[in-house]
Amino acid sequence: MCLALNIYHEARHLPPAEQVAVGHVVLNRVDHPRFPGSACEVVKEGGYSRRHQCQFSWYCDGKSDRPYEKGAWETAKASAARVIASEDPTGGALFYRATWLPERGWWTTLDRTHQDLGHVYYTKRGW
């Protein structure tokens, strides 16, 4: 459910293939020693006590996390199931940003691995 919720909140307006890419970032983090070991722990990381201090902004923005668009929620759940059964299109990305955000700050220290219409994906060399 946590994987589907992250896909819903981060990419519900994007095609299913791009939703799968967003989901792979969560699984890549689960498999990486610097991140928690489950999808729910990865999605909720950092957002337990302070607003806007989490890894995925929807989790700690103070708004309800309940999906409100039924069709988009069904698509996000189907995309989450596809993530588990598909190859990673992101090249092992651990981070992403929306394409409409300018590339600045911490993103400039990362290695770009993939880009689609909605997101740019990154990893960090030496991690």
C-alpha positions in Angstrom: 0.0 0.0 0.0 2.8 2.4 0.8 4.3 2.0 -2.7 0.9 2.6 -4.3 0.3 5.7 -2.1 3.7 7.2 -3.1 3.0 6.5 -6.8 -0.5 8.1 -6.4 0.8 11.2 -4.7 4.0 11.7 -6.7 2.8 10.6 -10.2 -0.9 10.1 -10.5 -1.1 12.6 -13.4 1.5 10.7 -15.3 1.3 7.6 -17.6 1.6 4.2 -15.9 5.1 3.6 -17.3 6.3 6.8 -15.5 4.5 5.7 -12.4 6.5 2.5 -12.5 9.7 4.5 -12.7 8.7 6.5 -9.5 7.9 3.2 -7.8 11.3 1.8 -8.7 13.1 4.6 -6.8 11.3 3.4 -3.6 12.5 -0.2 -4.3 16.0 0.9 -5.1 16.1 2.6 -1.8 14.8 -0.5 0.0 17.7 -2.4 -1.6 20.3 0.3 -0.7 22.1 0.2 2.7 21.7 3.9 3.3 17.9 3.7 3.4 15.4 1.8 5.4 14.6 -1.8 4.5 10.9 -1.6 3.6 8.8 0.4 1.2 6.7 1.9 4.0 9.8 2.9 6.0 11.4 4.5 2.9 8.2 6.4 2.0 7.7 7.7 5.6 11.4 8.4 6.3 12.0 11.7 8.0 8.4 12.7 8.3 7.6 11.5 11.7 7.9 14.6 13.7 8.5 17.7 11.5 6.4 19.0 8.7 8.2 19.3 5.3 11.3 17.3 6.6 10.5 14.0 4.9 11.8 12.3 1.7 8.5 12.5 -0.2 6.7 15.8 0.4 3.2 14.5 0.3 3.8 12.4 3.5 4.6 15.3 5.8 2.7 18.2 4.2 0.0 18.2 6.8 -2.7 17.2 4.3 -4.7 14.0 4.2 -2.9 11.1 2.6 -6.1 9.4 1.6 -6.5 9.1 -2.2 -9.4 11.2 -3.5 -9.3 10.3 -7.2 -10.7 6.8 -7.5 -9.5 6.1 -11.0 -6.0 7.5 -10.3 -5.9 5.4 -7.1 -6.7 2.2 -9.1 -4.1 3.0 -11.7 -1.5 3.7 -8.9 -2.2 0.3 -7.3 -1.9 -1.4 -10.7 1.4 0.4 -11.3 2.7 -0.6 -7.9 2.1 -4.2 -8.8 3.9 -3.7 -12.1 6.9 -2.2 -10.3 7.5 -5.5 -8.5 7.3 -7.5 -11.7 9.3 -5.2 -14.0 12.8 -4.1 -14.7 14.0 -0.8 -13.4 13.8 1.9 -16.1 15.7 4.4 -14.0 19.1 2.9 -14.0 19.1 2.3 -10.2 18.0 5.9 -9.3 17.7 6.7 -5.6 16.3 10.2 -6.1 14.1 12.2 -8.5 12.7 15.6 -9.1 9.8 16.9 -11.1 10.9 18.1 -14.5 9.4 21.5 -13.9 11.7 22.2 -11.0 15.0 23.8 -11.9 18.2 21.7 -11.5 19.9 23.4 -8.6 21.1 22.8 -5.1 21.7 19.2 -4.1 20.6 17.8 -7.5 23.7 19.3 -9.1 25.8 16.9 -6.9 24.1 13.8 -8.3 24.5 11.7 -11.4 21.5 11.8 -13.8 20.4 8.3 -14.8 17.0 8.7 -16.6 14.4 11.3 -17.6 10.8 11.0 -18.7 8.1 13.6 -19.1 7.4 14.0 -15.4 10.7 13.4 -13.6 14.5 13.4 -13.8 16.1 10.5 -11.9 19.5 10.5 -10.2 21.9 8.3 -8.2 24.9 9.3 -6.1 28.3 8.0 -7.2 30.2 6.3 -4.4 27.2 5.4 -2.3 
